[in-house]
Amino acid sequence: MSKSFKPFKEFISYLMIAIGALMAAFSVACILLPNDAIDYGTAGVAIIISKMTGWPLSPCVFLVFLPFMLGGILLLGMKFSLKALAGAIVYTVGLDICEEIPFELNTEHFLAVAFGGALLGLGLSLILRYGGCIDGSEIFANIVTKRLAEKTGRNFSMSGILIAFNACVYAAAFILINRNAALLSLLVYFVATAVIDHFTDHFEAIKQVTIITKDADKLVDDIKKKLNKTCTIMNSYGAIAGENKTLICYVNYFELQKMKEIISENTGTFSTISTIDEILK
């Protein structure tokens, strides 16, 4: 990738994150909340706090997200955290704006919540695909799996952590708000995550990156330094290229963005990405 193209690509990524954050804000403020449903993750926690205390929603969302973002800065890198911060700011400002929009979806709660969940999922998919994040539960799951990988040498999926986090959110909604809100919000979760899985190929799962290259040493060194990951290296042979090396590396979805940058900085490579359900050792 030419250096002159990188600023444009970065601008597009921030633009897509902003659009996704506005879609998510519109879904929550104009569709889900008026139909007695809440968002999931840390936004769901903030909505419960807002409903219980009467505090304005957008400051609650940002304040709940803030400690997770600070953890992301320390453990996941500044570039990821800047995109997360940009998405969070647009999302919270968007909530303030959308709460003033005189929008009403005249249909049954079930259909409105299903549509709102799909729109929320579409907005979050845009954010995730362009390297951003507006939900602290995803950062939390990322940090936990990263720490577990460092201590055990094994790769872990984020699925279990995210499910446990959101189970706590919906249990709190069931106890503190009401049963209908909790059940409708659970529908939001299923619809939104189905949409996200479709557009991000199961972002919570482990990703296998396979790289074919002539210069394996530099790639392996970059992956070790920038991602703190190791690779499996195999000799391979191409019908045209001749002798080369095949590298196999396992990362999570948030690390995948950095991996793509590393690969783009090393010319003459061919790589594929696949989703792994489980790794057995």
Secondary structure, DSSP 8 states (H G I E B T S, - for coil): --TTTHHHHHHHHHHHHHHHHHHHHHIIIIIIGGGT----HHHHHHHHHHHHH---HHHHHHHHHHHHHHHHHHHH-HHHHHHHHHHHHHHHHHHHHHTTS-----S-HHHHHHHHHHHHHHHHHHHHHTT----HHHHHHHHHHHHHHHHHS----SHHHHHHHHHHHHHHHHHHT-HHHHHHHHHHHHHHHHHHHHHHT-TTSEEEEEEEES-HHHHHHHHHHHH----EEEEEEETTTEEEEEEEEEE-HHHHHHHHHHHHHS-S-EEEEEEES----
